[in-house]
Each structure stands twice: as structure tokens, then as C-alpha cells.
Amino acid sequence: MMRAFTILIVAIMSLVLLVFTASRTLDLLQLFLPAGQAVFAYLALVAFDGGAPRLVVLLRAWRTRILAACDRAPDGDSKPASGGGQQHC
């Protein structure tokens, strides 16, 4: 229960921070672009703030694949087949 509450609080704080930074980024971009090119400010906003959530999704997918590969290791052995002695999981 406490973990779910913590995740909820962090998610709300993340959304509030995303909205705040998006508004400040848009204001800055509109300040530097000429008046007739305001649409490019919105495109740049998508590039700046839209890229962060995709990065989080990609990192989570990568972590999930690594953990799934570790779970499939035979007998819990996480050493590579070459015998290098390094643990990857």
C-alpha cells in the first residue's frame, strides 16, 4: 500500500514538473523565434519534452529484458559461458 502511494506521489510530481518545464521551454522558444514562426516553437517543445518520456520507456524495456535474461539463466548461474568470471546479472 505504501509503495503504491509513493509511486502515485512521484508520478504526480513528475507530471507537474513536466508541465512546468514545458511552459518555460515554450516561453523561451517563442522569445527567440520570429513572430511568424511560432509553430516551430511547438515542434521544438515536442522534441525537447516529448523525448524524455520515450527515453524512460526505452530504459524500462531494456532493464526488463536484462532481468528476464538473468531469470532464464540455468540453475541461477549468472556467469557467462566463456568462464570469464564476471557476473552480468
C-alpha positions as CSV (number, residue, x, y, z in Angstrom):
1,M,0.0,0.0,0.0
2,M,2.8,2.4,0.9
3,R,4.7,1.6,-2.2
4,A,1.6,2.4,-4.4
5,F,1.2,5.7,-2.6
6,T,4.8,6.5,-3.1
7,I,4.6,5.7,-6.8
8,L,1.5,7.9,-7.1
9,I,3.1,10.8,-5.4
10,V,6.2,10.5,-7.7
11,A,4.0,10.3,-10.8
12,I,2.1,13.4,-9.8
13,M,5.3,15.3,-9.1
14,S,6.7,14.2,-12.4
15,L,3.7,15.4,-14.3
16,V,3.7,18.8,-12.6
17,L,7.4,19.2,-13.3
18,L,6.9,18.2,-16.9
19,V,4.1,20.8,-17.3
20,F,6.2,23.5,-15.6
21,T,9.3,22.9,-17.7
22,A,7.2,22.6,-20.9
23,S,5.6,26.0,-20.3
24,R,9.0,27.6,-19.6
25,T,10.6,26.0,-22.6
26,L,7.8,27.1,-24.8
27,D,8.1,30.7,-23.5
28,L,11.9,30.7,-24.2
29,L,11.5,29.3,-27.7
30,Q,8.8,31.8,-28.6
31,L,11.0,34.6,-27.3
32,F,13.9,33.7,-29.6
33,L,11.9,32.8,-32.7
34,P,10.4,35.4,-35.0
35,A,6.7,36.1,-34.6
36,G,5.7,34.3,-37.8
37,Q,7.4,31.1,-36.8
38,A,5.5,30.3,-33.6
39,V,4.6,26.8,-34.9
40,F,8.3,25.9,-34.8
41,A,8.3,26.6,-31.0
42,Y,5.7,23.9,-30.5
43,L,7.6,21.4,-32.7
44,A,10.8,22.1,-30.7
45,L,8.8,21.6,-27.5
46,V,7.7,18.2,-28.7
47,A,11.4,17.4,-29.4
48,F,12.6,18.7,-26.0
49,D,9.9,17.4,-23.6
50,G,8.5,14.6,-25.8
51,G,11.8,12.8,-25.9
52,A,12.1,12.4,-22.2
53,P,9.1,10.0,-21.7
54,R,10.2,7.9,-24.7
55,L,13.7,7.6,-23.1
56,V,12.1,6.4,-19.8
57,V,10.1,3.8,-21.7
58,L,13.2,2.6,-23.6
59,L,15.2,2.3,-20.4
60,R,12.5,0.4,-18.6
61,A,12.2,-2.1,-21.6
62,W,16.0,-2.5,-21.6
63,R,16.0,-3.2,-17.9
64,T,13.1,-5.7,-18.2
65,R,15.0,-7.6,-20.9
66,I,18.2,-7.8,-18.8
67,L,16.3,-9.0,-15.8
68,A,14.3,-11.5,-17.8
69,A,17.6,-12.9,-19.3
70,C,19.0,-13.2,-15.8
71,D,15.9,-15.1,-14.6
72,R,16.4,-17.6,-17.5
73,A,20.0,-18.4,-16.5
74,P,20.2,-22.2,-15.8
75,D,20.4,-23.0,-12.0
76,G,20.6,-19.4,-11.1
77,D,24.1,-19.2,-12.6
78,S,24.7,-15.7,-13.9
79,K,28.3,-16.3,-15.1
80,P,29.0,-16.2,-18.8
81,A,29.5,-19.4,-20.7
82,S,33.1,-18.4,-21.5
83,G,34.1,-18.7,-17.9
84,G,35.3,-15.2,-17.6
85,G,34.2,-15.0,-14.0
86,Q,32.2,-11.8,-14.4
87,Q,28.6,-11.7,-13.4
88,H,26.2,-9.9,-15.7
89,C,23.1,-10.1,-13.6
